[in-house]
């Protein structure tokens, strides 16, 4: 039986004052990723450009985040998480101001890159702060604290389009950039007040730790893959595929050089830590499936069922709400394997549900399928986050957490490619069903991989806090 005194001891040191700035910073990346969706059309009209140009406002942040997450995580491990967290918020503050005053699309794209760098600092830095704080206290980070970070990302991404639409309607598209200003200021103040200062580091040694060539090769491969995925819907640029493959090969050869002690993508460590590598792969596949639903489900409802954007948004609310609830419930579990297996089978059931939807499906059927996907997404988010926390070396938790987010963005790239291939110019029920068959295969492989992963059977289980 847990007494009030023991409960207090276990909760001591992980209160609201510590967690609040970490949560505030961690929600900035997903909310900026999704908030732009409802402002693309007004921005295009303001600068007299089309969809092919405004789409780079989305792509620029995805590409930047995919590269910046592990980079900022490495810096957090070496320079100090609090310093990097504050630096990221300073970038967000600057981006919010410049974005609100932007006079061209090129400036806005540059601002999105700046926001991608700034917002990417928060999550890996937050994970590093929690790990360092737990070591100082001599205990594990409570699972609910990790769950709160996961919930912040899920809920902010879900409400992003709604918030963006509200701000754009009330104050114009510039407000979706300016809203970052008060959020960044609040994060900076809270961090300075309640997050412990970092230990002093040796700057000369830290500067040498950044593998700039590896970073450029990785960036080039991501950009080539992203541009190809974006071109599938219109005019596929197949020539980018060999370029991406060549850059990947070059990155692998570069990363395995004997004289390179700390490569940007540490393939030796990933090969040695098979459990963590499996977690990254599992997270990427999960994100691919959930991003397909997040964007493709609403698009199908608008094109095939004739829903308005508002109606489609309301129809996807069960998915967002169930994901948030599942994330909170998952934070209370002591297992890693059980919620991951539950999530994988949930995705399999949800993908099967897409096969039975059609042009005359009721709103109840749409909501039911959305709830299945939402529960699976929420359960997976917390469990994969906990797996990274348990499997990554303590000294590299920032880098490891950044790579987890990168894996998620790679899943988003794959989702964009699948949607473009199966939907083409317009989403139809036939396209949805063909897409669902592919998703069933992927989710079945995810189920098998989760059940057969030996590392999950022996994963350390952190005790939840009451």
C-alpha positions, 0 to 999 in steps of 0.5 A: 500500500502506498502511503502519502509520505512515500508517494510524496518522496517518489513525486518530489523533484518532478513537479509542475514548475520543472515540467511546465517549461519543458512541456511548453517548449516541446509543443512548439514544434508539432503545433508549428508543423500543423498550424500552417495548414489553414494559412497556406491559402491566405499566404498564397493570395497575399504573395500571389503564388500557388500551391507548388510554392506555398507547400515549401512552407510545410516542407522546409520545417519538416526537412529542418526538423528532421536534421535539427532534432538529432543535432540539437540533441547532440548539442544538449548532451555536450553543451548543456540541455538548459543552454540549448533549450534557451537558445532554441526558444530565442530562435523561436522568438526571433522567428515569430517577430520576423514572420509577423513582419515578412514581406515575401514568401522567401522570407517566410520560408527562411522563418520556417527554417529558423522555427524548425531549428529553434523548436527542434531544440526543445524535446531532446533538451527536455529529455536530457534535463529529465535524465540529468535531474533523475540522476541527481535525485537518484531515481527514475523519471516518473512515467507520467512525466514522460507521458505529459511530454508525449501528450503535449506533442499529440494534442498540440499537433491535433489542435494546430489546424483549428488554432491556425484557422482561428488566428488566421480568421481573427487576426490574419495569417501573420498571427500564426507566426506572432503567436510564437513570441509570447509562447517563447517569452513564457518558456524562457522565463519559466526555464530561467526560473525553474530549470537547473543551470548546466555544468560548465563545458569545454567549448573547444572539445564541443565544437569538434564534436559536430560532424558537419559533413555527415550532417550535410550528407544526411540533409541532402538525402532527406531533401532529395527524398522529400522533394521526390515524395512531394513530386509524386502527385504531379510530375514524379522526379525519379532522377532524385531517387539515385541521388538520394541513394548515393547520398545515403551510401556516402553517409554510411561510408563516411559514418564508418570511417575509423578516424571519425569518433563522433559521426552525425549518424553513429551507425556503429552505436546503432548496430551495437544497440539493436534494441534502440535501432528497432525502436527507431524503426518501429516508431518510423513505421508507426508514424508513417501509418498514423500520418497517412490517416492524419492527413489522408483520412480528412482528404478522402472525406473532403474529396470522396464524401463531399465534406467541407474542411470544417466538417472533416476537421470535426470528423477527425476529432474522435481520433485526436481526443482518443489519442490524448486519452490513450496517451494519459492512460499509457503513462500510468503503465509499467510495461513497454511491450504491452502498449506497443503490442496493443498499438500495433494490433490496433493499427492493424484493426484500424487499417482493416476498418478503412477497407470497409469504409465507402462513399456512403459511410456514416459519421459513426463509422468514420468516428469508430475507425478514427477512435481505433487509430487514435488509441493506437497512436496514443499508446504507441507514442508514450511506449516508444518514448519510454523505450528510447529513455530506457534503451539509450545510454544516459550520456546520449539521451538528447541525441537519441531523443532527437533521432527518435523525432527524425525517425518520425519525420522520415515516416511522414515523408513515407506517408506523403509518398504513399498518399501521392501514389494512391490518391493522385490528383483526387482522393477516392474510395478506390484509392483509399482501399488500395492504400489500406491494403498496403497499410494492412501489410505494414501494420502486420509486419509491425505486429510481428516485429513488436512481438518478436523483439527480444529486447522488449521482453527484457526491457526495464520497467520504470515504476509509475508515480501515484 
